[in-house]
Amino acid sequence: MDNNMTYTAKDFKSDQYVRWCPGCGDHAIVSTLQKAMAELGVAPHMTAVISGIGCSSRLPYYMNTYGFHTIHGRAAAIATGVKVANPELTVWQISGDGDGLAIGGNHFIHAVRRNVDLNILLLNNKIYGLTKGQYSPTSDRGAITKSSPYGTVEDPFIPAELVFGARGNFFARSIDVDLATTKEVLVEAAKHKGTSVVEVLQNCVIFNDKIHNYIADREFRAERTIHLKQGEKMLFGQNNNKGLILDGFDLKAVTIGENGITLDDILIHDATTPDNFLHQRLAMMNGKELPMAVGVIRSTKSPVYDREVETQIASVRSEKKVNNLRELLLKGETWEVK
């Protein structure tokens, strides 16, 4: 961060015309990302935005930062290279559910496992938008799409489950229409040291319109989502009178004042505990039986890959002085062929 400079969202906007469909959730996301970057105070020239292929992957064009629109599914690999080559950069990776979890799924889980200091934005509209409406790895079973006209016969990936399975240390979730929560989690993701994954539930107005409306619509949002905040009670509902308790090993939604339930019974959110037992259960709530969790669900500490590599290289260099390539080639065991 540059404490001597104050930035506004405008400082992070490029001069490019934004080429997304009117009504696409990506408009809100890029605007909120620019506002989050301004709040963080990291200079545009110290920021890199890397993407793969897809509608969401156009985002680097609209940022006044370093950017790289790469190839399908390889954003995490290239973002890792950028961060390892220059650990001082703040690196954001933008991927859709197809780009990030299908062809890019292997890179995604290994970036998380390595704990590279990347901020991964996974924009999840449960469809392939750029290629005109095929089902994606997050499409619901039975989804009728261009490539599944009779409905999919597969169960989808749940991004949170992948992150926890890859030993992820930071996972947050938001909805494209909830700008305040999206900005909140983006700022927290950037402050986190290590891989942060932010899933933004995003609407594709053309090929999968209203797919998240059962939780995103204002009519239902208060009852079907729960905004988790560090150190605060897990409360939700139109009147904030509902909450979560543990019932054995399972979470249970209750109403304060019913069946003897008081505020003291409601769980307190702790995203920082290394034990991910509760984090997993919170992240797997789907807005149907239990409210879907938004906000920062998990944020724990672990050694960071790029810094570990930097330290290792410095240690090796201090012990093994090599001035040029010839010295390096001749330093080890050599032999002559006659």
Disulfide bonds with the S-S distance in Angstrom:
none
